[in-house]
Amino acid sequence: MRKVTHPPFNPGPSRERRSIGEFVSSQTRGVAIQTVRKRLPVDKFPNKHTHVRNIMLTTLDPLTALIVIDLQKGVVTLPTVHPAQEVVRNASALADAFRRAGLPVVLVNVTAGAPGRTEQPPGGQRPAGWTDLVPELNRQPQDHTVSKQTWGAFTRTDLEQHLRKLSVTQVVIIGISTSIGVESTARQAYEFGFNVTLAIDAMTDLRAEAHANSVARIFPRLGETGTTAEIIALVERTRA
């Protein structure tokens, strides 16, 4: 019997070396077709001082709502990886821009946690005023408020019904924290069929790696990301 030899198996570039371009192969009649998704090198993975952009913001629908997650007195005092006041300042600028354009603004706060057992239970007694929205948001009579008891703002609230009633097709989501309230609400909005945009300089987290994971790996699969300035420019252009 003739011995058949094969060249040594080459697993291809390591994950680190593949990080600049991740190759996704498919087979069509035996021919490999490769596409490339642009990504940053591993050594550029975001830390507490950086935000990463995976895709560019393209557009906003004519009826887009802003959803502000948990910018309340008891949350903005937590030890976040980006200064909470910068997040609040950008959130306030976005809220003002949406109001000037006659677009809906939804202000969400969290008042309790879900009752299920967890290995990391929530903190103890909350101080008075813990659930109050920060005054910098400058709440207006036309703003819609949602109080939630879970991570996502759609669970057991009237948020979906409110957006549907206004014929909203897209949402811009911001707030604290990136990997919990913001990401959970973005996942729910995506599953409900809304186009999703995330202002990555108007959110932060308690852990740098959690914020980085959401921005670099989760958000590109849920929608598009942009900066506060880019989104405001699109709002003004769309409503001009």
C-alpha positions as CSV (number, residue, x, y, z in Angstrom):
1,M,0.0,0.0,0.0
2,R,1.4,3.4,-1.0
3,K,1.9,5.8,1.9
4,V,0.2,9.1,1.4
5,T,1.8,12.1,3.1
6,H,0.2,15.4,3.8
7,P,1.8,18.8,4.5
8,P,1.9,19.7,8.1
9,F,-1.3,21.3,9.4
10,N,-1.1,25.0,9.6
11,P,-3.7,26.4,12.0
12,G,-3.2,29.9,10.5
13,P,-2.4,33.1,12.3
14,S,-2.8,33.2,16.1
15,R,-5.8,35.1,17.5
16,E,-3.5,38.0,18.2
17,R,-2.1,38.1,14.7
18,R,-5.6,37.7,13.2
19,S,-7.0,40.6,15.2
20,I,-6.4,43.2,12.5
21,G,-8.5,41.3,10.0
22,E,-10.7,38.4,11.1
23,F,-11.2,36.0,8.2
24,V,-14.5,34.3,7.7
25,S,-14.5,31.5,5.1
26,S,-17.3,29.8,3.3
27,Q,-17.2,27.1,0.7
28,T,-18.9,27.6,-2.7
29,R,-18.3,24.6,-5.1
30,G,-15.1,23.8,-3.3
31,V,-13.7,27.4,-3.6
32,A,-13.0,29.3,-0.4
33,I,-14.4,32.8,-0.4
34,Q,-12.9,35.1,2.3
35,T,-14.3,38.3,3.7
36,V,-12.6,40.5,6.2
37,R,-14.2,42.2,9.2
38,K,-12.1,45.1,10.3
39,R,-11.0,45.0,13.9
40,L,-8.4,46.7,16.0
41,P,-5.2,45.0,17.0
42,V,-5.3,43.3,20.4
43,D,-2.8,45.8,21.8
44,K,-5.4,48.5,21.0
45,F,-8.2,46.8,22.9
46,P,-10.0,49.5,24.9
47,N,-9.1,50.3,28.4
48,K,-10.6,52.7,30.9
49,H,-9.4,55.7,28.8
50,T,-10.5,54.6,25.4
51,H,-13.6,53.8,23.3
52,V,-13.4,51.5,20.3
53,R,-15.4,52.0,17.1
54,N,-16.1,48.8,15.1
55,I,-18.4,50.3,12.5
56,M,-19.4,53.7,11.5
57,L,-22.7,55.4,12.2
58,T,-24.7,55.7,8.9
59,T,-28.0,57.3,9.6
60,L,-30.9,58.0,11.9
61,D,-34.5,57.2,11.0
62,P,-36.9,60.2,10.9
63,L,-38.6,58.9,14.1
64,T,-35.7,58.1,16.5
65,A,-36.0,58.1,20.3
66,L,-33.3,58.7,22.9
67,I,-33.3,56.3,25.8
68,V,-31.3,57.4,28.8
69,I,-30.5,54.5,31.2
70,D,-30.1,55.0,35.0
71,L,-28.5,58.4,35.1
72,Q,-29.7,58.9,38.7
73,K,-28.1,60.1,41.9
74,G,-27.4,56.7,43.3
75,V,-25.7,55.5,40.1
76,V,-23.5,58.4,39.0
77,T,-21.7,58.3,42.3
78,L,-20.4,54.8,41.7
79,P,-16.7,54.2,40.8
80,T,-17.0,54.2,37.0
81,V,-14.1,53.7,34.7
82,H,-14.9,56.9,32.8
83,P,-15.9,60.1,34.7
84,A,-19.6,60.0,35.2
85,Q,-19.9,63.7,34.8
86,E,-18.6,63.4,31.2
87,V,-21.3,60.8,30.6
88,V,-23.9,63.1,32.1
89,R,-22.7,66.1,30.1
90,N,-22.9,64.2,26.8
91,A,-26.3,62.7,27.8
92,S,-27.7,66.2,28.5
93,A,-26.4,67.4,25.2
94,L,-28.1,64.6,23.4
95,A,-31.4,65.1,25.3
96,D,-31.4,68.8,24.4
97,A,-30.7,68.0,20.7
98,F,-33.6,65.5,20.6
99,R,-36.0,67.9,22.2
100,R,-35.0,70.7,19.9
101,A,-35.8,68.4,17.0
102,G,-39.1,67.3,18.4
103,L,-37.9,63.8,18.9
104,P,-38.9,61.6,21.9
105,V,-36.7,61.4,25.0
106,V,-37.2,58.5,27.5
107,L,-35.6,58.9,30.9
108,V,-35.1,55.5,32.7
109,N,-34.3,54.9,36.4
110,V,-33.9,51.7,38.3
111,T,-35.8,51.4,41.6
112,A,-35.2,47.8,42.6
113,G,-33.7,44.5,41.4
114,A,-35.2,41.3,40.1
115,P,-36.2,38.9,42.9
116,G,-34.2,35.8,41.6
117,R,-31.4,34.3,43.6
118,T,-27.9,35.3,42.5
119,E,-24.3,34.6,43.6
120,Q,-23.7,38.4,43.8
121,P,-26.8,39.9,45.5
122,P,-27.5,43.6,45.2
123,G,-26.2,46.1,47.8
124,G,-27.9,46.9,51.0
125,Q,-30.0,49.8,52.0
126,R,-30.2,52.6,49.5
127,P,-30.0,56.2,50.7
128,A,-32.8,58.7,50.2
129,G,-32.9,60.1,46.7
130,W,-31.0,57.2,45.2
131,T,-33.5,56.8,42.4
132,D,-33.8,60.5,41.5
133,L,-32.7,61.5,38.0
134,V,-29.7,63.8,37.9
135,P,-30.8,67.4,37.4
136,E,-28.4,67.9,34.5
137,L,-30.9,65.9,32.3
138,N,-33.2,68.8,32.7
139,R,-36.4,66.7,32.5
140,Q,-39.1,68.3,30.5
141,P,-42.9,67.7,30.6
142,Q,-42.9,65.9,27.3
143,D,-40.2,63.5,28.3
144,H,-41.4,59.9,29.1
145,T,-40.1,58.3,32.3
146,V,-39.7,54.6,32.9
147,S,-39.0,53.0,36.3
148,K,-37.6,49.5,36.0
149,Q,-36.7,46.7,38.4
150,T,-34.6,44.7,36.0
151,W,-31.5,45.4,33.9
152,G,-33.4,46.0,30.6
153,A,-35.8,48.9,30.3
154,F,-38.4,47.0,28.3
155,T,-39.1,44.3,30.9
156,R,-42.5,44.8,32.6
157,T,-42.7,48.5,31.6
158,D,-44.6,50.4,29.0
159,L,-41.6,51.4,27.0
160,E,-42.3,49.3,23.9
161,Q,-45.9,50.4,23.8
162,H,-44.9,54.1,24.2
163,L,-42.4,53.8,21.3
164,R,-44.9,52.0,19.1
165,K,-47.5,54.6,19.8
166,L,-45.2,57.3,18.5
167,S,-44.2,55.2,15.5
168,V,-40.6,55.1,16.6
169,T,-38.4,52.9,14.4
170,Q,-34.9,53.6,15.9
171,V,-33.5,54.2,19.4
172,V,-30.3,55.8,20.6
173,I,-29.3,54.3,24.0
174,I,-26.9,55.8,26.5
175,G,-26.3,55.7,30.3
176,I,-24.8,53.6,33.0
177,S,-23.7,50.9,33.0
178,T,-22.6,49.9,29.6
179,S,-22.6,46.1,30.1
180,I,-25.8,45.9,32.2
181,G,-28.6,48.5,31.7
182,V,-27.4,49.8,28.4
183,E,-26.5,46.4,26.8
184,S,-29.6,44.7,28.2
185,T,-31.9,47.4,26.8
186,A,-30.1,47.4,23.5
187,R,-30.5,43.6,23.2
188,Q,-34.2,44.0,23.9
189,A,-34.7,46.8,21.4
190,Y,-32.9,44.8,18.7
191,E,-35.1,41.8,19.4
192,F,-38.2,44.0,19.2
193,G,-37.2,45.1,15.8
194,F,-35.9,48.6,16.5
195,N,-32.8,50.0,14.8
196,V,-30.3,50.5,17.5
197,T,-27.6,53.2,17.9
198,L,-25.3,53.5,20.9
199,A,-23.4,56.7,21.8
200,I,-20.3,55.2,23.2
201,D,-19.0,58.4,24.8
202,A,-22.3,58.8,26.7
203,M,-21.9,55.6,28.7
204,T,-19.6,53.9,31.1
205,D,-19.2,50.9,33.4
206,L,-17.8,49.9,36.7
207,R,-15.3,47.6,35.0
208,A,-13.1,48.5,32.1
209,E,-13.2,45.0,30.6
210,A,-17.0,44.8,30.8
211,H,-17.3,48.2,29.0
212,A,-14.7,47.1,26.4
213,N,-16.5,43.8,25.7
214,S,-19.8,45.4,25.1
215,V,-18.4,48.1,22.8
216,A,-16.1,45.9,20.8
217,R,-18.0,42.6,20.7
218,I,-21.7,43.0,21.5
219,F,-22.8,46.4,20.1
220,P,-21.7,45.7,16.5
221,R,-24.1,42.8,16.4
222,L,-27.0,44.9,17.8
223,G,-26.7,48.1,15.8
224,E,-24.3,50.9,15.2
225,T,-22.1,53.1,17.4
226,G,-21.3,56.7,17.3
227,T,-20.2,59.7,19.3
228,T,-22.4,62.3,20.9
229,A,-21.2,64.9,18.3
230,E,-21.9,62.6,15.4
231,I,-25.4,61.7,16.6
232,I,-26.3,65.3,17.3
233,A,-25.1,66.2,13.8
234,L,-27.3,63.5,12.3
235,V,-30.3,64.6,14.4
236,E,-29.9,68.2,13.1
237,R,-29.4,67.0,9.5
238,T,-32.4,64.6,9.6
239,R,-34.8,67.2,11.1
240,A,-33.5,70.1,9.0
